[in-house]
Amino acid sequence: MSITLNDIFTIAKELVDILLVWFIFYYILKNVKNNLKLSLLFKGVVFIILLKAVSDFFGFVTVGLLLEYIIQWGPIALIVIFQPEIRNILEQLGRSQLLGRHKVLTVDEREHMVYEMINAIDYLRKERIGALIVIERDQSLANYIDKAKKIYADLSSDLLIAIFYEGNPLHDGGVIIQGDRITCAGAVFPTSNSPKINRRLGTRHRAALGLAEETDAICIVVSEETGRVSIAIKGELLYNLTLDDVRMMLIDELRPKQDVEEDNIIDEEEIYEENN
């Protein structure tokens, strides 16, 4: 039995179809994990499916009929109720940069960037000057940059301090950093409605967490009231960090993905060798 080009094309098409379905499921589950409302929705859908399977198995006519109506009309109700969450997922997909971070920093550039930021953060926290510094990664922040004051300047601690100085009209907004350059200041971000966040935390912390829930950006906050430093990343707010914590986290998170994957492979090989 010979395989024709048409057969190869059919097999390749089916493989691509399966891979696309798996990618969609992966992307949905990835966002469900970082969103409280979507995680509750996912649990509810799983519960209804299990309940429908149990009712069919035992022959529960009334329950089965009710669940059929829910399954039939439920998707429309979910689209209406969870419209903001669905919009956020679509926006994240649109912001994703297929080629990754627009500029991969060298080791020296990353070290210089972290050095300047730590110097600025240290001064800001000692002087109790509020600040919100956002570092763009793979997901574009262009829609926030467009509405902010453009700067396009080399990153330096003096410039960051000057931007957040209380006499500066841009000090209330956030700064967005792309690569090793300050792109804009006075940026406004969506605030988080997460019940996990402390009610005593202000707008900067809620804005940082709100952006971290929607994008993969690193959001650094300096509290104006306490001088404490926090970082919002991957949908979580890490509160009251030391300068060393911030430094190590920035160094680790700003590494190229290739370096992170290689380190993970090395760690797995070392664990395997230890166990054998």
C-alpha positions as CSV (number, residue, x, y, z in Angstrom):
1,M,0.0,0.0,0.0
2,S,1.6,3.3,-1.2
3,I,1.1,6.6,0.5
4,T,0.2,9.5,-1.8
5,L,0.8,13.2,-1.4
6,N,-2.9,13.6,-0.7
7,D,-2.7,11.1,2.2
8,I,0.3,13.0,3.6
9,F,-1.6,16.3,3.3
10,T,-4.6,14.9,5.0
11,I,-2.5,13.5,7.9
12,A,-0.7,16.9,8.3
13,K,-4.0,18.7,8.3
14,E,-5.4,16.5,11.0
15,L,-2.3,17.0,13.1
16,V,-2.5,20.8,12.8
17,D,-6.2,20.6,13.7
18,I,-5.4,18.6,16.9
19,L,-2.5,20.9,17.8
20,L,-4.7,24.0,17.5
21,V,-7.4,22.4,19.7
22,W,-4.7,21.6,22.4
23,F,-3.3,25.1,22.1
24,I,-6.8,26.6,22.7
25,F,-7.3,24.4,25.7
26,Y,-3.9,25.2,27.1
27,Y,-4.4,28.9,26.7
28,I,-7.9,28.8,28.3
29,L,-6.6,26.7,31.3
30,K,-3.6,29.0,31.7
31,N,-5.9,32.0,32.0
32,V,-8.5,30.2,34.2
33,K,-5.7,29.5,36.7
34,N,-4.9,33.2,37.1
35,N,-8.5,34.4,37.2
36,L,-10.8,33.8,40.2
37,K,-14.1,34.2,38.4
38,L,-13.0,32.0,35.5
39,S,-11.7,29.3,37.8
40,L,-15.2,29.2,39.6
41,L,-16.8,29.1,36.2
42,F,-14.6,26.2,35.1
43,K,-15.5,24.3,38.3
44,G,-19.2,24.9,37.7
45,V,-19.1,23.6,34.2
46,V,-17.2,20.5,35.3
47,F,-19.8,19.9,38.1
48,I,-22.7,20.2,35.6
49,I,-21.1,17.7,33.2
50,L,-20.5,15.2,36.0
51,L,-24.0,15.7,37.3
52,K,-25.4,15.1,33.8
53,A,-23.3,11.9,33.5
54,V,-24.6,10.6,36.9
55,S,-28.3,11.5,36.0
56,D,-27.9,9.6,32.6
57,F,-26.4,6.6,34.4
58,F,-29.1,6.3,37.0
59,G,-31.9,7.4,34.7
60,F,-33.0,10.6,36.6
61,V,-35.5,12.0,34.1
62,T,-36.3,15.3,35.8
63,V,-32.7,16.2,36.7
64,G,-31.6,15.1,33.2
65,L,-34.2,17.3,31.6
66,L,-33.2,20.3,33.7
67,L,-29.6,19.9,33.0
68,E,-30.3,19.6,29.2
69,Y,-31.9,23.1,29.4
70,I,-28.9,24.4,31.3
71,I,-26.5,23.0,28.8
72,Q,-28.5,24.3,25.9
73,W,-28.9,27.8,27.1
74,G,-26.0,28.0,29.5
75,P,-23.4,29.2,27.0
76,I,-25.4,32.3,26.1
77,A,-25.8,33.2,29.8
78,L,-22.1,32.6,30.4
79,I,-21.1,34.9,27.5
80,V,-23.4,37.7,28.9
81,I,-22.3,37.2,32.6
82,F,-18.6,36.7,32.0
83,Q,-18.2,39.2,29.1
84,P,-15.4,41.2,30.8
85,E,-13.4,38.1,31.5
86,I,-13.8,36.8,27.9
87,R,-12.8,40.3,26.6
88,N,-9.7,40.2,28.7
89,I,-8.6,36.8,27.3
90,L,-9.1,38.1,23.8
91,E,-7.2,41.2,24.6
92,Q,-4.3,39.2,26.0
93,L,-4.2,37.1,22.8
94,G,-4.1,40.3,20.8
95,R,-1.3,41.7,22.9
96,S,0.9,38.6,22.7
97,Q,4.0,39.2,20.6
98,L,4.6,36.0,18.6
99,L,8.3,36.8,18.4
100,G,8.6,37.4,22.2
101,R,10.2,40.4,23.8
102,H,11.0,43.1,21.3
103,K,14.5,43.3,22.5
104,V,16.5,40.6,24.3
105,L,18.9,42.3,26.7
106,T,22.5,41.2,27.1
107,V,23.8,40.2,30.5
108,D,25.5,43.7,30.9
109,E,22.3,45.5,29.9
110,R,20.2,43.5,32.3
111,E,22.6,44.1,35.1
112,H,22.7,47.9,34.4
113,M,19.0,48.0,34.2
114,V,18.5,46.3,37.5
115,Y,21.2,48.4,39.1
116,E,19.6,51.7,38.0
117,M,16.1,50.5,39.1
118,I,17.3,49.3,42.5
119,N,19.0,52.7,43.1
120,A,15.8,54.5,42.2
121,I,13.6,52.2,44.3
122,D,15.9,52.6,47.3
123,Y,15.7,56.4,47.1
124,L,12.0,56.4,46.6
125,R,11.2,54.1,49.5
126,K,13.5,56.0,51.9
127,E,11.9,59.3,50.9
128,R,8.3,57.8,51.0
129,I,7.7,58.8,47.3
130,G,5.0,56.7,45.7
131,A,5.9,55.0,42.4
132,L,4.6,52.4,39.9
133,I,7.2,51.0,37.5
134,V,6.0,48.5,34.9
135,I,8.4,46.4,32.8
136,E,6.9,45.1,29.5
137,R,7.7,41.5,28.6
138,D,6.1,39.3,25.9
139,Q,2.7,40.8,25.9
140,S,2.5,44.3,24.4
141,L,1.4,47.3,26.5
142,A,1.0,49.5,23.4
143,N,-2.6,50.4,24.3
144,Y,-1.5,51.9,27.6
145,I,1.6,53.6,26.0
146,D,-0.6,55.3,23.4
147,K,-2.6,57.1,26.2
148,A,0.4,58.1,28.3
149,K,3.1,60.8,27.9
150,K,5.9,59.5,25.6
151,I,9.5,59.8,26.8
152,Y,11.7,57.2,25.0
153,A,14.7,57.8,27.2
154,D,17.5,55.6,28.4
155,L,16.7,54.1,31.8
156,S,18.4,55.8,34.7
157,S,17.7,56.1,38.4
158,D,17.8,59.9,38.3
159,L,15.1,60.0,35.6
160,L,12.9,57.6,37.5
161,I,13.3,59.6,40.7
162,A,12.5,62.9,38.8
163,I,9.4,61.4,37.2
164,F,7.9,60.3,40.5
165,Y,8.9,63.5,42.4
166,E,5.8,65.0,43.9
167,G,6.2,68.2,42.0
168,N,6.1,66.4,38.7
169,P,2.7,66.3,37.0
170,L,3.3,62.7,35.9
171,H,4.1,61.3,39.3
172,D,0.6,59.9,39.9
173,G,0.7,57.5,36.8
174,G,2.9,54.6,36.0
175,V,6.1,54.3,34.1
176,I,6.4,51.7,31.3
177,I,9.9,50.3,30.5
178,Q,10.5,48.5,27.2
179,G,13.9,46.8,27.0
180,D,16.3,49.1,28.7
181,R,14.5,52.3,27.9
182,I,11.7,54.3,29.6
183,T,8.9,54.5,27.0
184,C,6.3,56.6,28.8
185,A,5.1,58.1,32.1
186,G,1.7,58.9,33.5
187,A,0.2,55.6,32.3
188,V,-3.1,54.5,33.7
189,F,-3.9,50.9,34.3
190,P,-7.0,48.9,35.2
191,T,-7.5,48.3,38.9
192,S,-7.9,44.8,40.4
193,N,-11.2,43.7,42.1
194,S,-9.5,40.6,43.6
195,P,-10.9,40.0,47.2
196,K,-7.4,38.7,48.2
197,I,-5.9,42.2,48.1
198,N,-5.7,44.1,51.4
199,R,-8.3,46.8,51.6
200,R,-5.7,49.2,53.1
201,L,-3.6,49.1,49.9
202,G,-4.0,52.0,47.6
203,T,-4.7,52.6,43.9
204,R,-1.1,51.9,42.9
205,H,-1.2,48.4,44.3
206,R,-4.6,47.7,42.8
207,A,-3.4,49.0,39.4
208,A,-0.3,46.9,39.6
209,L,-2.2,43.7,40.4
210,G,-4.9,44.6,37.8
211,L,-2.2,44.8,35.1
212,A,-0.4,41.6,36.3
213,E,-3.8,39.8,36.1
214,E,-4.2,40.8,32.4
215,T,-0.6,40.7,31.2
216,D,2.8,39.1,31.9
217,A,4.3,42.5,32.9
218,I,6.4,43.0,36.0
219,C,4.8,45.7,38.1
220,I,6.9,47.3,40.9
221,V,5.1,49.5,43.5
222,V,6.6,51.8,46.2
223,S,4.1,52.8,48.8
224,E,3.8,56.5,49.5
225,E,2.5,55.9,53.0
226,T,4.9,53.2,54.3
227,G,7.8,53.2,51.8
228,R,7.4,49.4,51.4
229,V,8.2,47.8,48.0
230,S,5.9,45.3,46.4
231,I,5.8,43.4,43.1
232,A,2.8,42.3,41.1
233,I,3.5,39.4,38.7
234,K,1.6,36.5,37.2
235,G,-1.6,37.6,38.8
236,E,-0.2,37.8,42.4
237,L,0.9,40.7,44.6
238,L,4.1,40.1,46.6
239,Y,4.0,42.6,49.4
240,N,6.7,44.2,51.5
241,L,9.8,42.9,49.8
242,T,13.4,43.7,50.6
243,L,15.7,45.3,48.1
244,D,17.6,42.0,47.7
245,D,14.3,40.2,47.0
246,V,13.5,42.8,44.3
247,R,17.0,42.5,42.8
248,M,17.0,38.7,42.6
249,M,13.4,38.6,41.2
250,L,14.2,41.1,38.5
251,I,17.4,39.3,37.5
252,D,15.5,36.0,37.3
253,E,12.4,37.3,35.5
254,L,14.3,39.4,32.9
255,R,16.4,36.4,31.7
256,P,15.6,35.3,28.1
257,K,13.2,32.3,28.0
258,Q,15.9,30.2,26.3
259,D,18.2,30.6,29.4
260,V,15.3,29.7,31.8
261,E,14.5,26.6,29.8
262,E,18.1,25.5,29.7
263,D,18.4,25.9,33.5
264,N,15.2,23.9,34.0
265,I,16.6,21.1,31.8
266,I,19.9,21.1,33.8
267,D,18.0,21.0,37.1
268,E,15.9,18.0,35.9
269,E,19.0,16.2,34.7
270,E,20.7,16.8,38.1
271,I,17.6,15.5,40.0
272,Y,17.5,12.4,37.7
273,E,21.2,11.7,38.3
274,E,20.8,12.1,42.1
275,N,17.8,9.6,42.1
276,N,19.7,7.1,40.0
